[in-house]
Amino acid sequence: MDDITKVWMFKNWDADQSDQYELSKHNAYTTGSFINPEMVDKLVSDEGKFVSTEEEFDESTKIMHDLNRIKDEEERKKLNLTGMKKRKKKILLKE
């Protein structure tokens, strides 16, 4: 099987999974609307909406930056790359 066919099959599988997810989500909303319709209305109306202030956004960005920096430092420590110097290649001259 060539690569193009594999990519095409994966894209179709991914679309099928997305359709199945949407179907399950809407079935859950329908079932939940019999038990607690107000909550379903709230979930549907708030779906995909996030509210934050500029300060909260700046703070969360700083936290993510710090976590990435710490992760990079830990990886460097694991590989002992913190104090390594670049080796110089020896050149052998043939006479």
CNS distance restraints for C-alpha pairs under 8 A (distance, minus, plus):
assign (resid   1 and name CA) (resid   5 and name CA) 6.62 0.50 0.50
assign (resid   1 and name CA) (resid   6 and name CA) 7.02 0.50 0.50
assign (resid   2 and name CA) (resid   6 and name CA) 6.51 0.50 0.50
assign (resid   3 and name CA) (resid   7 and name CA) 6.23 0.50 0.50
assign (resid   4 and name CA) (resid   8 and name CA) 6.15 0.50 0.50
assign (resid   5 and name CA) (resid   9 and name CA) 6.05 0.50 0.50
assign (resid   6 and name CA) (resid  10 and name CA) 6.11 0.50 0.50
assign (resid   7 and name CA) (resid  11 and name CA) 6.14 0.50 0.50
assign (resid   8 and name CA) (resid  12 and name CA) 6.30 0.50 0.50
assign (resid   9 and name CA) (resid  13 and name CA) 6.10 0.50 0.50
assign (resid  10 and name CA) (resid  14 and name CA) 6.00 0.50 0.50
assign (resid  11 and name CA) (resid  15 and name CA) 6.20 0.50 0.50
assign (resid  12 and name CA) (resid  16 and name CA) 6.21 0.50 0.50
assign (resid  13 and name CA) (resid  17 and name CA) 6.22 0.50 0.50
assign (resid  14 and name CA) (resid  18 and name CA) 6.21 0.50 0.50
assign (resid  15 and name CA) (resid  19 and name CA) 6.19 0.50 0.50
assign (resid  16 and name CA) (resid  20 and name CA) 6.16 0.50 0.50
assign (resid  17 and name CA) (resid  21 and name CA) 6.14 0.50 0.50
assign (resid  18 and name CA) (resid  22 and name CA) 6.26 0.50 0.50
assign (resid  19 and name CA) (resid  23 and name CA) 6.18 0.50 0.50
assign (resid  20 and name CA) (resid  24 and name CA) 6.17 0.50 0.50
assign (resid  21 and name CA) (resid  25 and name CA) 6.09 0.50 0.50
assign (resid  22 and name CA) (resid  26 and name CA) 6.15 0.50 0.50
assign (resid  23 and name CA) (resid  27 and name CA) 6.11 0.50 0.50
assign (resid  24 and name CA) (resid  28 and name CA) 6.15 0.50 0.50
assign (resid  25 and name CA) (resid  29 and name CA) 6.32 0.50 0.50
assign (resid  26 and name CA) (resid  30 and name CA) 6.14 0.50 0.50
assign (resid  27 and name CA) (resid  31 and name CA) 6.15 0.50 0.50
assign (resid  28 and name CA) (resid  32 and name CA) 5.91 0.50 0.50
assign (resid  29 and name CA) (resid  33 and name CA) 5.96 0.50 0.50
assign (resid  29 and name CA) (resid  40 and name CA) 6.15 0.50 0.50
assign (resid  30 and name CA) (resid  34 and name CA) 7.16 0.50 0.50
assign (resid  31 and name CA) (resid  35 and name CA) 7.32 0.50 0.50
assign (resid  32 and name CA) (resid  36 and name CA) 5.90 0.50 0.50
assign (resid  32 and name CA) (resid  37 and name CA) 6.80 0.50 0.50
assign (resid  32 and name CA) (resid  40 and name CA) 6.61 0.50 0.50
assign (resid  33 and name CA) (resid  37 and name CA) 4.15 0.50 0.50
assign (resid  33 and name CA) (resid  38 and name CA) 7.70 0.50 0.50
assign (resid  33 and name CA) (resid  39 and name CA) 7.86 0.50 0.50
assign (resid  33 and name CA) (resid  40 and name CA) 5.86 0.50 0.50
assign (resid  36 and name CA) (resid  40 and name CA) 6.68 0.50 0.50
assign (resid  37 and name CA) (resid  41 and name CA) 6.21 0.50 0.50
assign (resid  38 and name CA) (resid  42 and name CA) 6.25 0.50 0.50
assign (resid  39 and name CA) (resid  43 and name CA) 6.14 0.50 0.50
assign (resid  40 and name CA) (resid  44 and name CA) 6.06 0.50 0.50
assign (resid  41 and name CA) (resid  45 and name CA) 6.03 0.50 0.50
assign (resid  42 and name CA) (resid  46 and name CA) 5.98 0.50 0.50
assign (resid  43 and name CA) (resid  47 and name CA) 5.79 0.50 0.50
assign (resid  52 and name CA) (resid  56 and name CA) 6.04 0.50 0.50
assign (resid  52 and name CA) (resid  57 and name CA) 6.49 0.50 0.50
assign (resid  53 and name CA) (resid  57 and name CA) 6.25 0.50 0.50
assign (resid  54 and name CA) (resid  58 and name CA) 6.10 0.50 0.50
assign (resid  55 and name CA) (resid  59 and name CA) 6.08 0.50 0.50
assign (resid  56 and name CA) (resid  60 and name CA) 6.14 0.50 0.50
assign (resid  57 and name CA) (resid  61 and name CA) 6.10 0.50 0.50
assign (resid  58 and name CA) (resid  62 and name CA) 6.15 0.50 0.50
assign (resid  59 and name CA) (resid  63 and name CA) 6.26 0.50 0.50
assign (resid  60 and name CA) (resid  64 and name CA) 6.24 0.50 0.50
assign (resid  61 and name CA) (resid  65 and name CA) 6.17 0.50 0.50
assign (resid  62 and name CA) (resid  66 and name CA) 6.14 0.50 0.50
assign (resid  63 and name CA) (resid  67 and name CA) 6.17 0.50 0.50
assign (resid  64 and name CA) (resid  68 and name CA) 6.19 0.50 0.50
assign (resid  65 and name CA) (resid  69 and name CA) 6.22 0.50 0.50
assign (resid  66 and name CA) (resid  70 and name CA) 6.16 0.50 0.50
assign (resid  67 and name CA) (resid  71 and name CA) 6.10 0.50 0.50
assign (resid  68 and name CA) (resid  72 and name CA) 6.20 0.50 0.50
assign (resid  69 and name CA) (resid  73 and name CA) 6.27 0.50 0.50
assign (resid  70 and name CA) (resid  74 and name CA) 6.18 0.50 0.50
assign (resid  71 and name CA) (resid  75 and name CA) 6.26 0.50 0.50
assign (resid  72 and name CA) (resid  76 and name CA) 6.23 0.50 0.50
assign (resid  73 and name CA) (resid  77 and name CA) 6.20 0.50 0.50
assign (resid  74 and name CA) (resid  78 and name CA) 6.20 0.50 0.50
assign (resid  75 and name CA) (resid  79 and name CA) 6.31 0.50 0.50
assign (resid  76 and name CA) (resid  80 and name CA) 5.89 0.50 0.50
assign (resid  76 and name CA) (resid  81 and name CA) 5.11 0.50 0.50
assign (resid  76 and name CA) (resid  82 and name CA) 5.97 0.50 0.50
assign (resid  77 and name CA) (resid  81 and name CA) 6.32 0.50 0.50
assign (resid  77 and name CA) (resid  82 and name CA) 6.29 0.50 0.50
assign (resid  80 and name CA) (resid  84 and name CA) 7.31 0.50 0.50
